[in-house]
Amino acid sequence: MHKYNFENATEKEQADKEFGYITIPECDGQVKHPEHLQQHEMLQVLQREALKENWSIVKKMISELPEWQKKDTINMLKKTNNDPLIGKNFPDDAWFSQ
């Protein structure tokens, strides 16, 4: 947890006095947050499989996501595949709930 809220002008001013002028706190590294790195890698694999149109793998991977994340992930994949420069087809939302 950071000592100062850099969006708060008073705390930013105090941090500048203590540490000198800095714009953002020091990075705390991936070691402290491995779940973000794992999630990022999983989303890359999921997007790659969607672009290859491996729908059975995509459906299986989406079924393993938390419920709150499924709709946004499907929407993201749909927008990527339906991009005019990519021109891939993407199953409708109902297909994922079968």
MOMOZI-V143620 format. One record per pair of residues at least 4 apart in sequence whose ideal C-beta (glycine too) atoms are under 7 Angstrom apart, sorted by the first residue. I is the first residue (numbers start at 0). GAP is how many residues later the second one is. Records with the same first field share a line. If there is no record, write none. Layout:
BEGIN
I->GAP  GAP
END
This chain:
BEGIN
1->23
3->7  8  10  11
4->6
5->6  9  18  19
7->4
8->4
9->4
10->4
11->4
12->4
13->4
14->4  7
15->4  5
27->4
29->4  7
33->4
34->4
35->4
36->4
37->4
38->4
39->4
40->4
41->4
42->4
43->4
44->4
45->4  12  15  31
46->4  30  33
47->4
48->5  8  9
49->8  27  30  31
50->30  37
52->35
53->4
54->4  36
55->4
56->4
57->4
58->4  37
59->4
61->8  11  12  34
64->4  5  8
68->4
69->4
70->4
71->4
72->4
73->4  19  22
74->4
75->4
76->4  13
77->4  12
78->4
79->6
80->5  7  8  9
81->8
90->4  5
END
